[in-house]
Amino acid sequence: MKKILFAVLERGQETDALYSSIIDSGYNGTLIKTQSLKHVLNNDSFKAVLSLSQIAEDTHEAGQNATIFVIVDEEKLPTLRAMIREHTSNFDKIHGAMFVLPIEDFEGSF
């Protein structure tokens, strides 16, 4: 059975190293650069419409996150989760979270 792992992590050099490790271990997924909602709402320059180009900038400033999702076979999931825990020091060194959902139906080449 396929599962989908979501991880939202602070962006930074340590996070980049984690992504490289994930790729080197044969996993593939999608990364979306995101921004903390709290950071956006506390920003004095907040505008009613967010600029996607500002969110997508290649920056490691505070409040900048990345959301990754990886479709993975159930038996490979523990290794991927352990890798994320190790690189984040159980989310102490790199703040964030991860969760897994079952995939009821899947077609494609991930």
N, C-alpha and C positions, 0 to 999 in steps of 0.2 A: 504494500500500500504506500502511496506517496503522501508526504506531509509537506507543509509549507512553514518554514521558519521565518519569522519576522524579527529583526533586531534594530532598535533605534539606539544609536551611539553618538556621543560627542565626537565631532570631527577633530582630527589632530594627527600627528605623525605616528603615534602608537596605533591609532585606528587604521591608518594606511598600511601599517605592518600587518595588522590582523587580516585585512582584505587580501594582501599578497599571500599570506599563509593559506587562506581559504582557497584561493585560485591554485596555488602550488599543490594543494592536497586533492585537486581534481573536482572541486565543487564549482558551480557557476550560479549566478543569480543576477539580480537587478539591484542597482543602487540608485536611490533618489536623494538628492541633497535637500534637506529640510531645515526648518528653523523652529526653535522652541516657541510655543505659543506665548508663554510668559515673557520671553525676550521681545517678541514682536509687540505685545500689548504694553510693555513697560517702556518702550522706546519712544522718546519725545517726538521723534520725526515720523511716527506712525501715520500713515495715510489710509484713507478708506479703501483704496485699492493697492494691493501689494504688487510690486514689480517682480515678475518671475525671474528676470535677469539678475536682480539683486540677490534673490534667494539662491540662485544657481552659481553665484560667484565661487571661485576656488579659494576659499578662505577657511581658516581654522580659528576664527574669533569666537569668543564666548557666545553661547546661544545657538551656534551653528551645529546641526546634527546631520547624520546620514541615516536613512532608513534602508535597510537591505532586506530583500526576501529571496529565499533560496528554496526551490522545490527539490526535495531529497527523498530517496527511498527510506522507509522507516528504519531499516537496519543500519543505515549510515548516520542517522540523526544523532545518536549519542556521541559520536566522534566529533561532529560539527559543534554540538553544544559544549562539549569539553574544551574545544579549541577556543571558542568565544569566552568561556569562563576563565581560561588560562590567560589569554591576552588582556582581558579586562581586570584581572585579579578579582574575580567575582563582582565586577561592576564597581570596585573601589577606585582603581586607577583610571579607568575610562567609565564615566557614568553612562547609564543607559538601561536598557531592558531587552528581553527577548521573550517571545512566546511562539507556540506551535499550534497549528490548526490542521485537522485532517482534510484531505482533498477527496471529495466523493467521486469525482470523475476527472480524468486528465487525458488530454491529447496534445501531442507536440514533441519537441525534440530537446527539452531541457535535460 
